[in-house]
Amino acid sequence: MHRFSSILLVDRRGWLLLQERDEHPVIDPEKWGLVGGHVEDGEDFEPAAYRELAEETGIELPPGTLQLFREIEVFHEGYGTLDTAQVWYAASDRTDADVVASEGRQIVFVEPGRARRLDLSASASVVVPAFLDSAEYRELRA
């Protein structure tokens, strides 16, 4: 079993920060997914979320900025395992120009209707629609 922390940033328009994965990852190549990754041994989910966000996008947030959306179990075909992922979220005043994509093809803010129609990763296919339909997302948009 693996542990993952994933992050959803929501910009001022209500668009979601998503990663277009390339052909290299073991998990969900060529799909759109959430920014994030493995929780290291001895590391908790929340610090891993901040670390992964900074590593993959160059965006550093102060502790306490991210809020837990939910914890999910997801089967990763590439590993053949049922894994645990925590999904964290926050409002952001960042734009695509602020993102330094260190993994995948691109990491950009995506319009919600388009985000629902993308070829999403195993976890994102569960999380993205659930988040867009959530009270947490509505509160960020208010």
Contacts in CASP RR format, 6 or more apart in sequence:
PFRMAT RR
TARGET T0000
AUTHOR 0000-0000-0000
METHOD contacts of the structure
MODEL  1
MHRFSSILLVDRRGWLLLQERDEHPVIDPEKWGLVGGHVEDGEDFEPAAY
RELAEETGIELPPGTLQLFREIEVFHEGYGTLDTAQVWYAASDRTDADVV
ASEGRQIVFVEPGRARRLDLSASASVVVPAFLDSAEYRELRA
1 81 0 8 1.000
1 82 0 8 1.000
1 83 0 8 1.000
1 84 0 8 1.000
2 38 0 8 1.000
2 76 0 8 1.000
2 79 0 8 1.000
2 81 0 8 1.000
2 83 0 8 1.000
2 84 0 8 1.000
3 38 0 8 1.000
3 39 0 8 1.000
3 45 0 8 1.000
3 48 0 8 1.000
3 83 0 8 1.000
3 84 0 8 1.000
3 85 0 8 1.000
4 36 0 8 1.000
4 37 0 8 1.000
4 38 0 8 1.000
4 39 0 8 1.000
4 83 0 8 1.000
4 84 0 8 1.000
4 85 0 8 1.000
4 86 0 8 1.000
4 123 0 8 1.000
5 36 0 8 1.000
5 37 0 8 1.000
5 39 0 8 1.000
5 45 0 8 1.000
5 46 0 8 1.000
5 48 0 8 1.000
5 49 0 8 1.000
5 52 0 8 1.000
5 85 0 8 1.000
5 86 0 8 1.000
5 88 0 8 1.000
6 34 0 8 1.000
6 35 0 8 1.000
6 36 0 8 1.000
6 37 0 8 1.000
6 49 0 8 1.000
6 52 0 8 1.000
6 85 0 8 1.000
6 86 0 8 1.000
6 87 0 8 1.000
6 88 0 8 1.000
6 123 0 8 1.000
6 127 0 8 1.000
7 17 0 8 1.000
7 34 0 8 1.000
7 35 0 8 1.000
7 36 0 8 1.000
7 49 0 8 1.000
7 52 0 8 1.000
7 53 0 8 1.000
7 66 0 8 1.000
7 87 0 8 1.000
7 88 0 8 1.000
7 89 0 8 1.000
7 90 0 8 1.000
8 16 0 8 1.000
8 17 0 8 1.000
8 34 0 8 1.000
8 69 0 8 1.000
8 87 0 8 1.000
8 88 0 8 1.000
8 89 0 8 1.000
8 90 0 8 1.000
8 127 0 8 1.000
8 131 0 8 1.000
9 16 0 8 1.000
9 17 0 8 1.000
9 35 0 8 1.000
9 53 0 8 1.000
9 59 0 8 1.000
9 89 0 8 1.000
9 90 0 8 1.000
9 91 0 8 1.000
9 92 0 8 1.000
9 94 0 8 1.000
9 109 0 8 1.000
10 16 0 8 1.000
10 17 0 8 1.000
10 89 0 8 1.000
10 90 0 8 1.000
10 91 0 8 1.000
10 92 0 8 1.000
10 137 0 8 1.000
10 140 0 8 1.000
10 141 0 8 1.000
11 17 0 8 1.000
11 92 0 8 1.000
11 93 0 8 1.000
11 94 0 8 1.000
11 95 0 8 1.000
11 109 0 8 1.000
12 93 0 8 1.000
13 109 0 8 1.000
13 111 0 8 1.000
14 112 0 8 1.000
14 140 0 8 1.000
14 141 0 8 1.000
15 109 0 8 1.000
15 110 0 8 1.000
15 111 0 8 1.000
15 112 0 8 1.000
15 115 0 8 1.000
16 109 0 8 1.000
16 110 0 8 1.000
16 112 0 8 1.000
16 115 0 8 1.000
16 128 0 8 1.000
16 131 0 8 1.000
16 132 0 8 1.000
17 35 0 8 1.000
17 57 0 8 1.000
17 92 0 8 1.000
17 94 0 8 1.000
17 99 0 8 1.000
17 107 0 8 1.000
17 108 0 8 1.000
17 109 0 8 1.000
17 110 0 8 1.000
18 32 0 8 1.000
18 33 0 8 1.000
18 34 0 8 1.000
18 35 0 8 1.000
18 107 0 8 1.000
18 108 0 8 1.000
18 109 0 8 1.000
18 110 0 8 1.000
18 115 0 8 1.000
18 118 0 8 1.000
18 124 0 8 1.000
18 128 0 8 1.000
19 32 0 8 1.000
19 33 0 8 1.000
19 34 0 8 1.000
19 35 0 8 1.000
19 56 0 8 1.000
19 101 0 8 1.000
19 103 0 8 1.000
19 104 0 8 1.000
19 106 0 8 1.000
19 107 0 8 1.000
20 32 0 8 1.000
20 33 0 8 1.000
20 104 0 8 1.000
20 105 0 8 1.000
20 106 0 8 1.000
20 107 0 8 1.000
20 108 0 8 1.000
21 28 0 8 1.000
21 29 0 8 1.000
21 30 0 8 1.000
21 31 0 8 1.000
21 32 0 8 1.000
21 33 0 8 1.000
21 103 0 8 1.000
21 104 0 8 1.000
21 105 0 8 1.000
21 121 0 8 1.000
22 29 0 8 1.000
22 30 0 8 1.000
22 104 0 8 1.000
22 105 0 8 1.000
23 29 0 8 1.000
23 30 0 8 1.000
24 104 0 8 1.000
25 104 0 8 1.000
26 78 0 8 1.000
26 79 0 8 1.000
27 76 0 8 1.000
27 77 0 8 1.000
27 78 0 8 1.000
27 79 0 8 1.000
27 121 0 8 1.000
27 122 0 8 1.000
28 76 0 8 1.000
28 121 0 8 1.000
28 122 0 8 1.000
30 119 0 8 1.000
31 119 0 8 1.000
31 120 0 8 1.000
31 121 0 8 1.000
31 124 0 8 1.000
32 110 0 8 1.000
32 115 0 8 1.000
32 118 0 8 1.000
32 119 0 8 1.000
32 120 0 8 1.000
32 121 0 8 1.000
32 124 0 8 1.000
33 120 0 8 1.000
33 121 0 8 1.000
33 123 0 8 1.000
33 124 0 8 1.000
34 87 0 8 1.000
34 121 0 8 1.000
34 123 0 8 1.000
34 124 0 8 1.000
34 127 0 8 1.000
34 128 0 8 1.000
35 52 0 8 1.000
35 53 0 8 1.000
35 56 0 8 1.000
35 57 0 8 1.000
35 107 0 8 1.000
36 49 0 8 1.000
36 52 0 8 1.000
36 53 0 8 1.000
36 56 0 8 1.000
37 48 0 8 1.000
37 52 0 8 1.000
37 56 0 8 1.000
38 48 0 8 1.000
39 45 0 8 1.000
39 48 0 8 1.000
40 48 0 8 1.000
43 51 0 8 1.000
45 86 0 8 1.000
45 88 0 8 1.000
46 66 0 8 1.000
46 68 0 8 1.000
46 86 0 8 1.000
46 88 0 8 1.000
49 66 0 8 1.000
49 86 0 8 1.000
49 88 0 8 1.000
50 60 0 8 1.000
50 61 0 8 1.000
50 63 0 8 1.000
50 66 0 8 1.000
53 59 0 8 1.000
53 60 0 8 1.000
53 61 0 8 1.000
54 60 0 8 1.000
55 102 0 8 1.000
56 101 0 8 1.000
56 102 0 8 1.000
56 103 0 8 1.000
56 107 0 8 1.000
57 99 0 8 1.000
57 100 0 8 1.000
57 101 0 8 1.000
57 102 0 8 1.000
57 107 0 8 1.000
58 99 0 8 1.000
58 100 0 8 1.000
58 102 0 8 1.000
59 92 0 8 1.000
59 94 0 8 1.000
59 98 0 8 1.000
59 99 0 8 1.000
61 90 0 8 1.000
65 90 0 8 1.000
66 88 0 8 1.000
66 89 0 8 1.000
66 90 0 8 1.000
67 88 0 8 1.000
67 89 0 8 1.000
67 90 0 8 1.000
67 136 0 8 1.000
68 86 0 8 1.000
68 87 0 8 1.000
68 88 0 8 1.000
69 87 0 8 1.000
69 88 0 8 1.000
69 89 0 8 1.000
69 127 0 8 1.000
69 131 0 8 1.000
69 134 0 8 1.000
69 136 0 8 1.000
70 86 0 8 1.000
70 87 0 8 1.000
70 127 0 8 1.000
70 130 0 8 1.000
71 84 0 8 1.000
71 85 0 8 1.000
71 86 0 8 1.000
71 87 0 8 1.000
72 84 0 8 1.000
72 85 0 8 1.000
72 87 0 8 1.000
72 123 0 8 1.000
72 126 0 8 1.000
72 127 0 8 1.000
73 82 0 8 1.000
73 83 0 8 1.000
73 84 0 8 1.000
73 85 0 8 1.000
74 82 0 8 1.000
74 83 0 8 1.000
74 85 0 8 1.000
74 122 0 8 1.000
74 123 0 8 1.000
74 126 0 8 1.000
75 81 0 8 1.000
75 82 0 8 1.000
75 83 0 8 1.000
75 122 0 8 1.000
76 83 0 8 1.000
76 122 0 8 1.000
77 122 0 8 1.000
85 123 0 8 1.000
87 123 0 8 1.000
87 127 0 8 1.000
87 131 0 8 1.000
89 131 0 8 1.000
89 136 0 8 1.000
89 140 0 8 1.000
91 140 0 8 1.000
95 109 0 8 1.000
96 108 0 8 1.000
96 109 0 8 1.000
99 107 0 8 1.000
99 108 0 8 1.000
101 107 0 8 1.000
110 118 0 8 1.000
112 132 0 8 1.000
113 132 0 8 1.000
115 128 0 8 1.000
115 132 0 8 1.000
116 128 0 8 1.000
116 129 0 8 1.000
116 132 0 8 1.000
120 128 0 8 1.000
131 137 0 8 1.000
END
